[in-house]
Amino acid sequence: MVDGIRPLLYPNPTIDYLMVEKLPETGYHVEVMDFQGNRKWSGSLESGAKLSLEGWSAGVYALQLISENETIAYSFVKI
């Protein structure tokens, strides 16, 4: 949970994209890693963003919200 709000990732499982909603407005960096520890995507997203997963392999991924004070991880499945 971030500032009492739980970010929403959907659809999960997904095929082509991941919608990311209810993100904090500022102060967080976003990283997506596969479960082998390889960084697939890194940057910032605004709430309501659509993250394209086109060309990604099927598998389980971790989306991390990173700030100075905390790192919060969520998982999703690409099929």
Contacts in CASP RR format, 6 or more apart in sequence:
PFRMAT RR
TARGET T0000
AUTHOR 0000-0000-0000
METHOD contacts of the structure
MODEL  1
MVDGIRPLLYPNPTIDYLMVEKLPETGYHVEVMDFQGNRKWSGSLESGAK
LSLEGWSAGVYALQLISENETIAYSFVKI
1 72 0 8 1.000
2 23 0 8 1.000
2 24 0 8 1.000
2 28 0 8 1.000
2 65 0 8 1.000
2 72 0 8 1.000
3 24 0 8 1.000
5 22 0 8 1.000
5 24 0 8 1.000
6 22 0 8 1.000
7 20 0 8 1.000
7 21 0 8 1.000
7 22 0 8 1.000
7 23 0 8 1.000
7 65 0 8 1.000
7 72 0 8 1.000
7 74 0 8 1.000
8 19 0 8 1.000
8 20 0 8 1.000
8 21 0 8 1.000
8 22 0 8 1.000
9 18 0 8 1.000
9 19 0 8 1.000
9 20 0 8 1.000
9 21 0 8 1.000
9 63 0 8 1.000
9 74 0 8 1.000
9 76 0 8 1.000
10 18 0 8 1.000
10 19 0 8 1.000
10 21 0 8 1.000
11 18 0 8 1.000
11 19 0 8 1.000
12 18 0 8 1.000
12 76 0 8 1.000
12 77 0 8 1.000
13 76 0 8 1.000
13 77 0 8 1.000
13 78 0 8 1.000
13 79 0 8 1.000
14 53 0 8 1.000
14 76 0 8 1.000
14 77 0 8 1.000
14 78 0 8 1.000
14 79 0 8 1.000
15 53 0 8 1.000
15 78 0 8 1.000
15 79 0 8 1.000
16 52 0 8 1.000
16 53 0 8 1.000
16 54 0 8 1.000
17 50 0 8 1.000
17 51 0 8 1.000
17 52 0 8 1.000
17 53 0 8 1.000
17 54 0 8 1.000
18 50 0 8 1.000
18 51 0 8 1.000
18 53 0 8 1.000
18 63 0 8 1.000
18 76 0 8 1.000
19 48 0 8 1.000
19 49 0 8 1.000
19 50 0 8 1.000
19 51 0 8 1.000
20 30 0 8 1.000
20 45 0 8 1.000
20 47 0 8 1.000
20 48 0 8 1.000
20 49 0 8 1.000
20 50 0 8 1.000
20 51 0 8 1.000
20 63 0 8 1.000
21 47 0 8 1.000
21 48 0 8 1.000
22 47 0 8 1.000
23 30 0 8 1.000
23 45 0 8 1.000
23 46 0 8 1.000
23 47 0 8 1.000
23 48 0 8 1.000
23 49 0 8 1.000
23 65 0 8 1.000
24 65 0 8 1.000
25 47 0 8 1.000
27 67 0 8 1.000
27 68 0 8 1.000
28 44 0 8 1.000
28 65 0 8 1.000
28 66 0 8 1.000
28 67 0 8 1.000
29 42 0 8 1.000
29 43 0 8 1.000
29 44 0 8 1.000
29 65 0 8 1.000
29 66 0 8 1.000
29 67 0 8 1.000
30 41 0 8 1.000
30 42 0 8 1.000
30 43 0 8 1.000
30 44 0 8 1.000
30 45 0 8 1.000
30 63 0 8 1.000
30 64 0 8 1.000
30 65 0 8 1.000
30 66 0 8 1.000
31 39 0 8 1.000
31 41 0 8 1.000
31 42 0 8 1.000
31 43 0 8 1.000
31 63 0 8 1.000
31 64 0 8 1.000
31 66 0 8 1.000
32 39 0 8 1.000
32 40 0 8 1.000
32 41 0 8 1.000
32 42 0 8 1.000
32 51 0 8 1.000
32 61 0 8 1.000
32 62 0 8 1.000
32 63 0 8 1.000
32 64 0 8 1.000
33 39 0 8 1.000
33 40 0 8 1.000
33 61 0 8 1.000
33 62 0 8 1.000
33 64 0 8 1.000
34 40 0 8 1.000
34 57 0 8 1.000
34 59 0 8 1.000
34 60 0 8 1.000
34 61 0 8 1.000
34 62 0 8 1.000
35 59 0 8 1.000
35 60 0 8 1.000
35 61 0 8 1.000
35 62 0 8 1.000
40 56 0 8 1.000
40 61 0 8 1.000
41 51 0 8 1.000
45 51 0 8 1.000
53 78 0 8 1.000
56 78 0 8 1.000
57 78 0 8 1.000
58 78 0 8 1.000
58 79 0 8 1.000
59 77 0 8 1.000
59 78 0 8 1.000
59 79 0 8 1.000
60 75 0 8 1.000
60 76 0 8 1.000
60 77 0 8 1.000
60 78 0 8 1.000
61 75 0 8 1.000
61 76 0 8 1.000
61 77 0 8 1.000
61 78 0 8 1.000
62 73 0 8 1.000
62 74 0 8 1.000
62 75 0 8 1.000
63 73 0 8 1.000
63 74 0 8 1.000
63 75 0 8 1.000
63 76 0 8 1.000
64 71 0 8 1.000
64 72 0 8 1.000
64 73 0 8 1.000
64 74 0 8 1.000
65 71 0 8 1.000
65 72 0 8 1.000
65 73 0 8 1.000
65 74 0 8 1.000
END
